[in-house]
Amino acid sequence: MLYFIILMTCFTNTQFWLTQSLASLYRKPRLLSSLHQILESVSIVSHSIKHERKLEVVRMSNANPHSYLISGSGVWNVCVIDNIDFKQKSFAWGNIYDVTRSTTHAILRLVFQFTLPLNISLVTDETIELNENSFMIGRNKDADDVVQTLGNIIQQFLAFKNNHDGSFAFAQNFNIEIINKKITEIYNINVLCLLLANIVILEARDNPNNDDDVNKSCDQYFKDLNIPDNESIYICCDEAIFRRVMRYYIVNHKVRPLLGQWHTSKDMCSALLVTFSSYGIYNIAAKLGVKFLDKLEQVADYRSTCRVLDLIWNAVGCALYIYSKKNNIDFNTIMEKDNDLVKVWYCFFEWSSYWKGHRIGIRTGNALMQLKCLEAFALLFSTAGKNNYMKSIVQYLSIVAKYPRLQKLLSHIGSVNLTCEGHYYAFDEALETFGVKFIKQNITGNICDNETLKRQIKASQAERERMDLLIGEFTNDITISQTERAVNSRQEELWLLINSLVDAFESQIPTDHLLFKNYKELTSTGYKKLIESYESGKERLMQIYRQEVLHVESINTKGRRAKGVVVTKVKDIQEMNRVNKRRNQIESVSITSQSDFVSNPQPILPEPQNTLTTINNERPIKRTRHTNTNEEIEILNPYLANTNPTDNDTNLTLNALLCISDH
């Protein structure tokens, strides 16, 4: 082995059998045990796999995560908890598929420790008495300023230029990446540079779906961090766990939950898609090249969904500015005009700008921007009928309003700096994207019980440090991303969509345009329903505030899940497209058949059934065996009686059968 290493070092351009074989072996994870045996046989590794397992158990037992914790008067601890699960890699021996593979769940506990330039103990932990006037929800000046700023950026890139003949020209040499870069530059000005956090993975707890286990996980932070009883802790989590921690907060006010803004941003994407599902958003996404609309509808991948919504936001914004320039309309007065389609998509531009502003606040570490854009967007959760997030957002904003100390701390640290300056992560995003990934990279074996999983999580940070001396010497940390990814800008598809939107905005009957065909909510009634649902959302959220926070009214959950708009599913759109395609095919066959009958007279056949009636009949869920009808038999008998039919006879018979067929 050493001989080949020396040869490879001296003769770099020469291929040797052993090194070639080892390079292939590294690509086959299931043969790594064989690689270990090879290295053991030539004494490169010191002991066997069996002995390494025994040593690993000893190291896990002796692991002490508390040794990584720091303390001090300026240290702010942000606790984050989330669910982590592992599925058993293989079925148990002897199983005949009468038992499923077991799944192991645990509460992953992590703490971000930030060293602030102030003495936190000197910041008074006073509380503000909440009332209806102290709670802000809905549109606000800060959120409107974000919309105005984003619109101005688009207008600057369009760079309208008037021609001598009265027409105008605009630039088309930009895409969403260029716009996002400009937005980041603007909002990174005067933003404090976030310091790197000390990240510690603490001992995991049991079941994240059990209130008692979640409560014990919260209490354990007091012991781990040596926090006095008169001090409070802040625990960030996703919406599902947030509801459980809120129930504990009612009993113990020292445990203060923070709603994870990454999970909130993900549900904001879903709310936008649900709200505009009956107004053409899926056709617009398809125009951009989205193939799997059902995955978009489910927000199966957050980054991909954000990219689609970013492109749609950009296209709608450009189209609105071009339309207003063509028609000499002030952009800010579009809502006062009579074009309902333009008003619908102006609403999309405004509300998606709130979502985009919230996301920019995460990426730049601007907590105030996150909160103000969330306040403005929150009304849309009631439109989409998202009851859990309606309640959780009201409770989260009330906690922020109640504790000025929390507001001051968030003004210093609104996000987590993990990878590079100017691109930060939400607390729950850092845990979900990097923490869980780190754990799963450093856990070995087939996890089949909770105790083994918790021991491995406890020791994962120590085990990784043992490897860093070797890995860090030759490679970079693969847990975090350090370079920009190359992505398709889709600039050509973007400008095709912008031109289509401008054409639709200027058409007399917008629903006849290909982008918005078959969308029945694109009417004055549908537009009015959209606006009213957003405006009524404030009262619905204030009602939750009075019932769940102030407790001045009895709790009444009736109607909370009601949606303010008509919701159209992707499968409904696809079925509608299939019906329309089928109708067009039958109509074309009917026209062809009639022309053939005129040119080639044949015996009189029964008249085709009404095509419209055939289309309106719903296709059965399960296909049944077809039985020939009397009409079909009458058509087939002359053809079957002919012993030598011509091609023309065959085509005429087939056309006649298609005219009366339901298939």
N, C-alpha and C positions, 0 to 999 in steps of 0.2 A: 504493500500500500504506500509506504513512504517512498519507495523507488519510483512509483508512478507519479507521485506528487512532485518529486525532483525533476522528472522528465518533462512534466507539463509546464513547470516553471521555466525550464531551459529552452524547450522547443514548443513555443506557444501556438504555432501554426500546424503542428503535427497532431493527428487524431490517434488516440490510444483506446484500446477496447474497454479497459476497466472504467476509465473516466466517462466514456460514452454510455456505458451500461448504468453507472451510478446516476447520471443525469436523467436517464429514462426512468429509473427506479423512484426518484424523488417525485415524479409526476403521478405516482400510483399510491394514494394514501393507504389502501388496504394491504400494501406490501411493506409498510414501514417497519413492521416487526421483523421481516426478513432482512431489511437493511440493518436493524439493530444487531441481529445475529452475525451479520458479516463484520460489522465494526467490533463486536465483542470477540470474534474469533481471531482478529489481528491485534487485540489488546488496545484499541483506540478508546473504547468505553470501559469503565472500571468494573462494572458489575452487570448482572442480568436484569431483565425487565421485572422479574418477580421480586428481586431485592429492592429495585427502585420503587415498586409499589409500597413495600413496607416502610421505606424511608419517607415516602410522600405522606403516609398516614401519620408518622411521627411529626413531620414538619407542620402538617395541618393542625395537629393537637397543640403544638407549641406556638402557633401564630398568634400575634397580638396586634390587631389593627389600631389600638389606642396609641401605640408608639408613634404613629404618623401624625397624630393630632397636634395642633399648635394652640397656644393660648396667649392672651394679651388683652389690654383694655380696648384696643382698636379692632379686634377680630370679630367679624359678624359671621355667624354660622347660618347658612341656608340649608336646611335639611330637605332631602328629596327622597320620596319613596315611590316604588313602582312594583308592578307584578313581573316576575320572571318565571318562565316555565320551560321544562324540558320534557320531551317525549322519549320514551324508551326506544332504543335503537332497533331492537329486534324482539320477536315474540319469545316468551319463556319456553324452555325446553319441554316438549310433550304437549304443547298447546295445539288443539285441533280447531283453532279459530272460534273457540267458545268463550274466550276472554280477550278483550281488546288490550292493546299496548297501554301500559300505565303512563299517566302524565303527572309530573311532579311540579308543584307550584310553591313559590316562596315570595316573601316580601323583601325586595332588594332595597337596602338602606344605604344611603350615600350622603355625605355632607360636603358642601363647598364652603371653604373658609377664606373669607376676604379680609385683608388687612387694610382698614380705612384710615384716612388721615384725620381721625378724630377719636375722642374718648367716648365710646358708645354709652358707658354708664352715666355720663353727664347729660345725655339726651333724655329729657324727661319722658316717661312712659305714661303720659296722661291720656285720658279718653275723652272723646267728644260725645255729648248726648245727641243721639240721632233723632231726627224728626223728618217730616216730609220735605222741608226746605233744605236740609243738609245733604240730601241725596240727589245727585245729578245723573240724569239718563236722557239719551236722545241727542239731537244735533247740538253742537257747541262750536264756539268760535275757533278753537284749536283744530278741530276736525275739518271745519270748512276751509281753514287756511291751507290744510294739507291738500284738499281737493283743488283749490285754486293754484297752488304751487305745482302740482302734478300736471294740471291742464296747461299752465304757462310753459312748462318744459316741452310738452308735445307741440305747442304752437311755435316755440323757438326752433325746433327741429324741422317743422314743415316749411318755415321761412317763406311765407307767401310773398309773391312779387307780382305787381300789377303790370300788365302789358299795355301797349299803346292802343290796341283795338278794343280795350275794355275788358278783356279776359284776364286771367291771372294764372300763374304757375306756382308750383310748390315742389320742395325737395322730396326725393324718395330714396335717398342714400343712407338711411338709418334703419335700425331694427330694435328689437326689445332689449338686446344686450347693451347697446349704446345708450338707450334711454335709462336703463337701470343703473348703469355706471354713473351717469350724470346725476341721477337722484341720490345715489350714495354719496357722491362728492358734496352735494349741497347739504345733506343732513348730517354728514360727518364733521362739518365745521362747528367749532365751539362745543363739541361733545367730548366729555372727559375720556381719556384713554383708560380703559379698564385694565386693572392689574390681573396677572395670572392668579388663579385660585389654587389653594391647597386642597386637593381632592382625596378623600379618604373613603374607602369602601368598608363599611362596618358590618357587624354580624347580622346575617339575615334572620327574619322571623318566619312564622308559619304560614297561615292562610290569608291571602289578601282579600278573600271574599267573606271574611268573618270579622264582625265589628270588634270583638274582644281582642283578636290578634292585632288588628290595626291600632287599637288603643294602646296595647302593650308596646307596639313598635314606636309609638309617639313618646310614651313614658321612658323608654329605654334611652332616648336621646339625652334626657336630663342626666342620667347616670354616665353615659359615654362622654359627654362634654363637660361634666362637672358644673352644671348650671344650677345656681341657687333656686330655692323654691319661689322666691319673689320675682324672678326673672321669667321671661317668656321665650318660646321658641317659635320659629316660622317654618312650616312644613309645606313644601310645594309638591303637588301630585296631579294626576289626571282627573278628569271630571268624575269618574266612577268612584275613585278612592276619596276625592274631595267631599263627596256627599257623606261618606262614612266619618271622615275627620270632623266635618261640620257638626255631626251629632255628638261627637265627643267635645267639641268646642263649647257647646251649650252647657255641658257639665263642668268643663275645665277651661276657663278663659285664657290660661297660660299657653295653651296649645292653639296657635293661630294658623289656620290653613290658607295657603295661597293657590289659586287656580292656575294650573300649568298653561302658559300662553301658547305653547306650540300645539298642544292638543286643541286649544280654543281656536287657533288659526285654522287647523284642519277642519273643524266643524263649521267655521265661517265659510270655507270653500263649499261644503255641502249645502249650507243655507242658500248661498248664491245660486247653485245649480237647481235646487228645488224651487226657489222663487221664480226663476226665469225659464223653467222647464216647458211652460206652455206659451212662451213668447219667442222661441226659435233658437235658444242657446245651443242645443245639440246639433242643429243643422249648421250653425256657425262653426262649431268645433269640428264637424265633419269636413267643412270647407278648408280647414287648416290642415287636414290630413289625419285626424284622429280616427283610428280604425275600430278600437274597442270602446264604444260609447258606454257600454254597461260597466266597464271598469272605471270610467270617468264618473259615472253616476254614483258609484259606490265609494269614490275617493280611495280606490285601492292603493294608490301610491301618492303620498303627499307631494313629493317634488314634481312628479309628472303633472298632477292636477294643478299645482301652482303655475307651472309653465304654460299650460293651456289657458288658464284664466288670465295670466299675464298677457299672452298674445291677443286674447279677445278684448281685454281692457285697452290695449294699445290700438287695435283695429277700430274699436268703437269710438275711442277718443279722436283718432285722426279723421274718421268719417264724419263725426259731428262737427269738427272744426272746418272741414272742407265744405260740408253742407251749409253751415252758417255763413261762410265766406261767399259761396255762390249766390245765396239768397239775401245777402246784406242784412243778416240777423246778428244781433249781439248774442254771443254765446251764453251769457248769463240770463237771457230772457227766453230761452228755448221753451221753458215750461209754460210760458204765457201764450204760445202759438197753438194752432189747431191740429198740427200733425201728431196724431196719437202714437204712431210708430217711433218717431223721433223722441217723443217724451218718454216712452218706455225705455229706450236705450240710453237716454240721458240719465234716467234713474239708475240703470246698471252702472254707467260710468261713475256716478257719484258714490253709490254704495260699495262698488268694488274698489274705489279709491280709499274708502275707510278701511277695507280689508288690507289693501296694499300699504297704507300708512301704518297700520298695526304691525305688519310684517317688517316694515322698514324700522319701526321702533325697536323691534327685537334685534335686528341685525346691527343697529347702531348703538344699542344699549340705552335707548331713550325711554325710560319707564313712563314719563308723563305722556309722551306721544302714544304709547301702547294703550294707556288707560283712556285717553280722550277719544281715540279712534274706536276703542271697544265700546265706549258709552254710546257713540253715534250708531255703530253697527248693531248693537244689541237688539234694537227694535225688530231687526230682520229675523231674529230667531223665533219671534212670535209669529211672523208671517209664514215661516217654514214649519211651524208647529213643533219646535224642539223644546219640549217642556223641561227636560233635565237641565239643559244649558241655560234656559231662561232663569230658572231658580238659582242655579249655581253662580251665574254672573251677577245677579242681584245681591246674593250673599257675599260674594268676593268684593264687589265694589263698596258694599256697606262696611266691610272690615277695613278696607283701605281708608275710607272716609272717617272711620271711628278712631284710628290710631295714627296721629301725626308722626310719631316716631317711625312707623313703617314707611310713611311717605318720604321722610328724610333719608332713610337707609336706601330705599329704591332709587332716589335721585342720584345716589352715588353708584349703586350697582343695580342695573336693570336687566342685565344679561350676563352670560359667562364667556370669558375670553379663553378659547381652547386652541384655536388654530392660527389665526393671524389677526392683525389690527384691522378694525373697520368691518369685520364680519364675525359677529358674535352669535351666540346661541341662547335660546330660552333655557331656564333651569331644567325643565322636564325634557326638553329636546336634547340637552347635553347628556342626560342620563339615558334616554331611550336610544339615541343614535350612537353614542360612544361608550357609555357605561355598560349597557347590556352586551354590546358587541365585545367589549374588553373581557367581560366575564365569560362569555361563550367561547372566546378564543383560548382562554387559559384554564378551562375546566376539562379534565380528561376522564375517560372511562364512560361506562354506560350508567347514567344517573337513573336510579330506580327507586330511591326513597328520599324523604325530606331531610333526614339527618345528614346523609352523605352530601346532598346539595348544599346545605347550610355550611358544612365544614369546608367544602371547596371554595365557596364564596368568601368565607372568612379568611382563607389562606391565599386567595388569588393574587392579591397585591404583593404579598411577600414572595410568592412563587415567580411572579413576573420580574421582580427585582433581581432574583437569582439569574434570570436569563438575560437581563439588560446588559450585563458586563460583556457578554459575548455578542448578542444581537446588535446592541448599540454601537459596537466597535466597527461593524461592517455594513449595517443597513440602517434605514430610517425607521421611525415608529410608524407602523402601518395602521394603528388604531385611529389616527387623525389624518385628515386630508391636508396636503400642503401645497398643492398646485391646482390651478383652474382646469376644469374639465372642458374638453372640446365638444361642443354641442351644435346641432344643426340650427342655424338662425331662422330658417323657414321664411326668409325675406320675400321670396317670390310668392309663396302662398299667402303671406301676410298682405301684400299689396293687391293681390287678386281679391282677397276678402274685403279690403277697404273700398275698392272700386265697386264691388257688388253691394256693399252696404250703402254707399252714396246713391247708387241707382235705385235701391229699394226706398230710401228716404225721399227721393224725388218722384217716385211713381204715384200715379193717381190712386191705384188700388194695390197697396203694399202686399196684401195676402196673395196676390197673383204672382209675386216674385218668387223665384225658385227657393230662395233662402227661407222664406216665411210661409210657404204654401202649406195648407192644411192646419195652420195654427189658429184655432177659433177664438183665442183670447185676445188677439190683436184687433180689438175693437174699442170703442169709447167706454163700453161697460167693463171690459177687461182691464183697460188702463185705469179706470176709476177704482176698480177693486184693488189693483196693485198699490196705488197711492194710499187709499183708505186703510189698507191692512198695515202699512208701515206706520201711518200716523196713529192708528188705534193701538199699535204695539206699545207705545209709551204708557197708556192707561193700564194695559194688561200687566206690564212689568211693575208699575207702581202699585197695582193691586197685590202682586206677590210680595212686594216690599212691606206693605202694610200688614199682610197676613203672616209672613214668615220671619220678618225681622223686627218690626215694631210691635207686632202682636196686638194691634188695636182692632183688628177684625178677626172673626173666626175663619179658619182655613177652609177654603172651598176650591177643590181642584177640578171641578166640573168645567169642561170646555177649554182647559189649558192646552191640550194637544190639537185643538182645532186649527187647521191651516187657513191662512187668509187669502190664498189664491188657489186656483185649480192646478193640480199637480199632474203632469204628464210623464209617464215612465218611458224609458228608451224602448222597451218591448212594444209599447203602444204605437210609438212612431214607426218602428220597423214594420209592424203589422199593417199600419195605414199605408205605408209605401208599397207593401206587397199587394194590397187590395187595389191601389191605384194602377200599379203595373199590370195587374191581371185585367183590370177594366180596359186599359188601353189596348192590350193584346187582343181581347175578345172583340172590341170595336173594330180593330183593323182587320181581323179575320172575317167579321161580318160584312165589312165593306168589300173585301176581296171576293167573298163568296157570292155576293149579290151581282158583282160585275161579271163573274164567271157564268152565272146562270143566264145573264142577258146575252152573252156572246155564244153560249152553248146550251140551247134549250134542252131540257130534260123532263121526264115525267114530274108532275107537280108533287112536291114534297111538303110535309107539314111546315108551317111558318115557325121560325125560331122563337123561343120564349123571350120575354122581356129581359134584356140584359141587366137593367138596373135592379130588378127584383132578385136576379141571381146573385148580384154582388152584395146586396144587403143581407142575404141569408148568411148566418155565421157558419163557418166551416166546423164540422164536428171535431171535438178534441181527439177522438180515436177514429182512425179510418175504418170504414166498414166495407164488406165485400159488395161489389157492385152487381146489381141485377138489371138486366136489359129491360127497358121500358117498351111499351107498345109502339111509341113513336120511333124509337131506335130500331125495333124489329122491322117496321114498315120501310125504313130507309135501307136496311141491310138486305132484305129479301131480294129486291131486284138485282143488287150487286152480286149476291151469292149465287143467284140463278144463272148469271152470265158465266159461261165456262172459260171465256178468254177476254177478261176485262182489260181495257186500255189504261194507260197512266192517267189520262184525263178522267176516266170513270172513277178511278181510285181517289184522285184529288177531290173530285166533287163530293164523293161519299164522305170522305174525312171532314171536309169543310161543313157539310150538313150536320154531321155528328157533333162537331165542336160547337156549333151554334146552339145546340140544345143541351150540351153537357154541363154538369155542375162541377167538373173537375178540371 
